Amino acid sequence: MKKMILIAGPCVIESKDLVFNVAEALSDLNSHEKIDFYFKSSFDKANRTSIESFRGPGLQKGLEILAQVKEKFKMKILTDIHESNQAEPVSRVANVLQIPAFLCRQTDLLVAAAKTKSKINIKKGQFLNPADIKYSIKKILQTRGESNEGYEAAKKCGVFVAERGSSFGYGNLVVDMRSLLIMREFAPVIFDATHSVQMPGMLGGKSGGKSEFIEPLARAAAAVGVDGFFFETHINPCEALCDASNQLTPKRLKECVDTLFKIADCV
């Protein structure tokens, strides 16, 4: 049985208590027989708009907390890396290394991630032609000694890509659903529903967003056909220190996932 990949968790590690509360709330999704679940939270948001913005606890403390989530809740872990020297230490904890959208073409970062045993999720840059993601994927495949290309080769090498919208003028993103099909020629595709509704820089030094569009866009992606979904999830999104406008509560997430299963079954 093919499982739906589901990546969920708070945007950034605000505290151990928050991370544990979200993990506890998502435990039933982790044990769901139709879901391949990954808990996501960032130890450092190195690409925040403003230098005053909260970034997280840093590498060492952040990995300690994620390792405890992995042990206590038996969850697989996904987290971002921003520099090539982070790949190896982070891979000791994280099952998946995530390449941030702004760094999706950064060769040294991709190669360093590929030299670990972790899976890799490349977030397609807001600026990138969907077809050009194949070149980022190829950097990983070749580093891992894979001579073939395409969906099956990427799946074999533990590589998937995430769609998170494309820049549409200033302060807005749009999702071209054709990109899901285009990128799926090269690798399994994750639809990043929460970042796709982000409005960069629209709150005076930080990003805004329209969370009411998260579920409709996710439903559309399910109808097109993807391998999984990414939802940033917070106990109280309006109090989140990062992406407060774009996160779901665990309750909204679970309701959305139920609907996505129904759509996937129809498709």
C-alpha positions as CSV (number, residue, x, y, z in Angstrom):
1,M,0.0,0.0,0.0
2,K,1.4,3.4,-1.0
3,K,1.4,5.8,1.9
4,M,0.9,9.5,1.9
5,I,4.0,11.4,3.0
6,L,3.0,13.9,5.6
7,I,5.4,16.5,7.0
8,A,4.1,18.5,9.9
9,G,5.3,20.5,12.9
10,P,5.9,24.1,14.1
11,C,7.9,26.3,11.8
12,V,10.7,26.9,14.3
13,I,11.6,25.3,17.7
14,E,10.3,28.0,20.0
15,S,10.6,25.9,23.1
16,K,10.8,22.2,24.1
17,D,7.3,22.4,25.6
18,L,5.8,23.7,22.4
19,V,7.6,21.1,20.3
20,F,6.5,18.3,22.6
21,N,2.9,19.5,22.7
22,V,2.7,19.6,18.9
23,A,4.3,16.1,18.6
24,E,1.8,14.7,21.2
25,A,-1.1,16.2,19.3
26,L,0.2,14.6,16.0
27,S,1.0,11.2,17.5
28,D,-2.1,9.6,15.9
29,L,-1.0,10.7,12.4
30,N,2.4,9.2,13.1
31,S,0.9,5.8,13.8
32,H,-1.7,6.0,10.9
33,E,-1.3,3.0,8.6
34,K,-1.7,5.2,5.5
35,I,0.7,7.9,6.4
36,D,4.5,8.1,6.2
37,F,4.9,10.8,8.8
38,Y,7.8,13.2,9.4
39,F,7.9,15.7,12.3
40,K,9.3,19.0,11.1
41,S,10.7,22.0,13.0
42,S,13.7,24.2,12.4
43,F,16.6,24.8,14.8
44,D,17.5,27.9,12.9
45,K,15.6,30.1,10.5
46,A,18.6,31.7,8.9
47,N,16.6,33.4,6.1
48,R,14.2,35.5,8.2
49,T,13.4,38.9,6.7
50,S,14.6,41.0,9.6
51,I,17.6,40.6,11.9
52,E,15.2,41.2,14.8
53,S,13.1,38.1,13.9
54,F,13.3,35.0,16.1
55,R,15.5,32.4,14.6
56,G,15.4,29.4,17.0
57,P,17.7,27.8,19.6
58,G,20.6,27.0,17.2
59,L,22.2,23.8,16.1
60,Q,23.2,22.1,19.3
61,K,20.1,22.8,21.4
62,G,17.8,22.4,18.5
63,L,19.1,18.9,17.7
64,E,18.9,17.9,21.3
65,I,15.2,18.7,21.3
66,L,14.6,17.0,18.0
67,A,16.4,13.9,19.2
68,Q,14.2,13.8,22.2
69,V,11.1,14.0,20.0
70,K,12.5,11.2,17.9
71,E,13.0,9.0,21.0
72,K,9.9,9.8,23.0
73,F,7.3,9.8,20.1
74,K,9.1,7.4,17.7
75,M,8.8,10.0,15.0
76,K,11.0,10.5,12.0
77,I,12.6,14.0,11.9
78,L,12.9,16.5,9.1
79,T,14.7,19.8,9.5
80,D,16.4,22.5,7.4
81,I,20.1,23.0,6.9
82,H,21.5,26.3,5.6
83,E,25.3,25.6,5.4
84,S,27.2,22.6,4.0
85,N,29.0,22.0,7.3
86,Q,25.6,21.4,9.0
87,A,24.7,18.4,6.9
88,E,26.7,15.7,8.7
89,P,25.9,16.6,12.3
90,V,22.2,17.2,11.5
91,S,22.0,13.9,9.6
92,R,22.8,12.1,12.9
93,V,19.3,13.1,14.1
94,A,17.3,14.0,11.1
95,N,15.9,11.3,8.8
96,V,15.4,14.0,6.1
97,L,17.6,17.1,5.4
98,Q,15.6,19.9,4.0
99,I,17.1,22.3,1.5
100,P,15.5,25.7,1.9
101,A,13.8,27.2,-1.2
102,F,16.3,30.1,-1.5
103,L,19.2,27.6,-1.5
104,C,17.8,25.0,-3.8
105,R,20.6,25.6,-6.4
106,Q,23.4,25.8,-3.9
107,T,25.7,23.1,-5.1
108,D,27.9,22.7,-2.1
109,L,24.9,22.4,0.2
110,L,23.2,19.8,-2.0
111,V,26.4,17.8,-2.4
112,A,27.1,17.9,1.4
113,A,23.5,16.6,2.0
114,A,23.9,13.9,-0.6
115,K,27.0,12.6,1.2
116,T,25.0,11.7,4.2
117,K,22.6,8.8,4.6
118,S,19.6,11.0,5.2
119,K,16.8,11.5,2.7
120,I,16.7,15.0,1.1
121,N,13.7,17.3,0.5
122,I,14.5,20.1,-1.9
123,K,12.1,23.0,-1.7
124,K,11.7,24.5,-5.2
125,G,12.7,28.2,-5.1
126,Q,10.0,30.8,-5.6
127,F,12.1,32.0,-8.5
128,L,12.7,28.7,-10.2
129,N,11.2,27.3,-13.4
130,P,9.7,24.0,-12.2
131,A,11.5,22.0,-14.9
132,D,14.9,23.3,-13.7
133,I,14.5,21.5,-10.4
134,K,15.9,18.4,-12.3
135,Y,19.4,20.0,-12.2
136,S,19.3,20.2,-8.4
137,I,18.1,16.7,-8.2
138,K,20.8,15.5,-10.5
139,K,23.5,17.0,-8.2
140,I,22.3,14.7,-5.5
141,L,21.8,11.6,-7.7
142,Q,25.3,11.9,-9.2
143,T,26.9,12.4,-5.7
144,R,25.1,9.2,-4.6
145,G,26.4,7.3,-7.6
146,E,23.1,7.0,-9.4
147,S,23.5,7.2,-13.2
148,N,19.8,7.2,-14.0
149,E,17.4,10.1,-13.7
150,G,13.7,10.5,-13.2
151,Y,11.1,9.7,-10.6
152,E,12.2,6.2,-9.8
153,A,15.9,7.1,-9.6
154,A,15.1,9.9,-7.2
155,K,12.8,7.7,-5.1
156,K,15.5,5.1,-4.9
157,C,18.0,7.7,-3.7
158,G,15.7,9.2,-1.1
159,V,15.1,12.5,-2.8
160,F,11.8,14.4,-3.0
161,V,11.0,18.0,-4.0
162,A,8.5,20.4,-2.5
163,E,6.3,23.0,-4.3
164,R,5.8,26.2,-2.2
165,G,4.5,28.6,-4.8
166,S,6.2,31.1,-7.2
167,S,6.8,34.8,-6.8
168,F,4.0,36.8,-8.4
169,G,5.0,40.4,-8.2
170,Y,6.0,41.8,-4.8
171,G,4.6,40.2,-1.6
172,N,2.6,37.4,-3.2
173,L,3.0,33.8,-4.2
174,V,0.9,31.8,-6.6
175,V,0.8,28.0,-7.2
176,D,0.8,26.8,-10.8
177,M,-0.6,23.3,-10.4
178,R,1.1,22.3,-13.7
179,S,4.4,22.5,-11.7
180,L,3.4,19.5,-9.6
181,L,3.1,17.4,-12.8
182,I,6.3,18.8,-14.3
183,M,8.4,18.2,-11.2
184,R,6.9,14.7,-10.7
185,E,8.7,13.6,-13.8
186,F,12.0,14.0,-11.9
187,A,11.1,13.1,-8.2
188,P,8.3,12.4,-5.7
189,V,6.5,15.7,-5.1
190,I,5.4,17.2,-1.8
191,F,2.9,20.1,-1.8
192,D,3.9,22.7,0.8
193,A,0.4,24.0,1.5
194,T,1.2,26.4,4.3
195,H,4.2,28.2,2.7
196,S,2.2,28.5,-0.5
197,V,-0.1,31.0,1.1
198,Q,2.7,33.1,2.5
199,M,2.9,36.8,1.6
200,P,6.6,37.7,1.9
201,G,7.5,40.9,3.7
202,M,3.9,42.1,4.0
203,L,3.9,42.7,7.7
204,G,6.7,45.2,7.9
205,G,9.9,43.1,8.2
206,K,8.1,39.8,8.4
207,S,5.9,37.7,6.2
208,G,2.1,37.6,6.3
209,G,-0.2,35.1,4.7
210,K,-3.7,33.9,4.0
211,S,-4.3,30.7,6.0
212,E,-7.9,30.4,4.7
213,F,-6.4,29.3,1.4
214,I,-4.4,26.4,2.8
215,E,-7.0,23.7,2.6
216,P,-8.4,24.7,-0.9
217,L,-4.9,24.6,-2.4
218,A,-4.1,21.3,-0.7
219,R,-7.3,19.8,-2.1
220,A,-6.4,21.0,-5.5
221,A,-2.9,19.4,-5.2
222,A,-4.5,16.1,-4.1
223,A,-6.7,16.2,-7.2
224,V,-3.7,16.8,-9.5
225,G,-1.8,14.0,-7.8
226,V,1.2,14.4,-5.4
227,D,3.2,12.1,-3.2
228,G,2.6,14.0,0.0
229,F,1.9,17.2,1.9
230,F,3.7,19.7,4.1
231,F,1.8,21.6,6.8
232,E,3.4,23.8,9.4
233,T,1.4,23.1,12.6
234,H,1.2,25.0,15.9
235,I,-0.9,24.7,19.0
236,N,-1.8,28.4,18.8
237,P,-0.8,29.8,15.4
238,C,-1.6,33.4,16.2
239,E,1.1,33.3,18.9
240,A,3.8,31.6,16.7
241,L,7.1,33.4,16.6
242,C,7.5,32.5,12.9
243,D,4.9,32.2,10.1
244,A,2.0,33.0,12.5
245,S,-0.3,33.7,9.5
246,N,0.4,30.4,7.8
247,Q,0.2,27.6,10.3
248,L,-2.6,25.2,11.1
249,T,-3.8,23.9,14.5
250,P,-3.6,20.1,14.8
251,K,-7.4,19.9,14.6
252,R,-7.5,21.8,11.3
253,L,-4.6,19.6,10.0
254,K,-6.4,16.4,10.8
255,E,-9.6,17.5,9.2
256,C,-7.7,18.5,6.1
257,V,-5.9,15.2,5.9
258,D,-9.2,13.3,6.1
259,T,-10.4,15.3,3.1
260,L,-7.2,14.7,1.2
261,F,-7.5,10.9,1.6
262,K,-11.0,11.1,0.1
263,I,-9.8,13.1,-2.9
264,A,-6.8,10.8,-3.4
265,D,-9.1,7.8,-3.4
266,C,-11.3,9.3,-6.0
267,V,-8.3,10.2,-8.2
